[in-house]
């Protein structure tokens, strides 16, 4: 009888142990299942974190070695899902269209997934629709350079406002005919909404020290105290900015003319409040004679004719960049003669 009781107790004890073990194993499997489910959702959080650190919000500091470019990751998404679609219409074009066109795998001169030397005509046409928000892909056309074709589109920002009817924005892409690969991007904007993000000073703040800053010698019109000039900022990795300026002084006989680099209002043009051309190409050689045909066509003639800022304003490229990063609306005194 005593043996039977002990046996029953042992059976009862073993049963409790097996039951506890089963419950413990069940709990472990349930935790593993929940862990897998959370991990599968984690890429969403990772993508949001990556978006939050997009290069469009980063500012590089000036250094003594000019034009240091970030490393590009060679991935391409022709569907253009990496950025929100900018509203190309009703005057709502993103005023920071250039720098917001960067992403974690697309630094300038790559723009909105358009990669120099890598994007095909078909990929570019898809980006016009899927990323840039145009209604239909623009057709491929012959250009005025024999070996190249172009894809282009233009947008009038305020067609129904008489005082601003000429403010517009256009994109022109240049393709090498034998390969149909992208060789150059030309962006043109004329509207005061672009000035805070694309003024010369803001470009220097965002991109750091350029290879060159060049100024067109001032020429004077028949209007008293009014003349013209232009400014080019060049980054050797394949970025150039061209600003057309109108210069106003009390007298065209003054020895120097002041040009300020944040607020170009009244200097950009007699008609437009602000005007800028942006060129994105292959790396830009130091010697103009080594430019490719697209670079020569887009800005080579101007670079050849303009003078370095050191000659025109007695200030170095590094000094101008540092001024832009330390103060708002820095000014340079450009020689008149």
Secondary structure, 3 states (H helix, E strand, C coil): CHHHHHHHHHHHHHHHHHHHHHHHHHHHHHHHHHHHHHHHHHHHHHHHHHHHCCHHHCCCCCCCCCCCCCCCCCCCCCCCCCCCCCCCCCCCCCCCCCHHHCECCECCCCECCECCCCCEHHHHHHHHHHCCCCCCCCCEEECCCCCEEEEEEEEECCCCCHHHCCCEEEEEEEEECCCCEEEEEEEEEECCCCHHHHCHHHHHHHHCCCCEEEECCCEECCCCCEEEEEEEEEECCCEEEEEEEEEECCCCCCCEEEEECCCCCCCCCCCCCCCEEEEEECCCCCCHHHCCHHHHHHHHHHHHHCEEHHHHHCCCHHHHHHHHHHCCCCEEEEECC
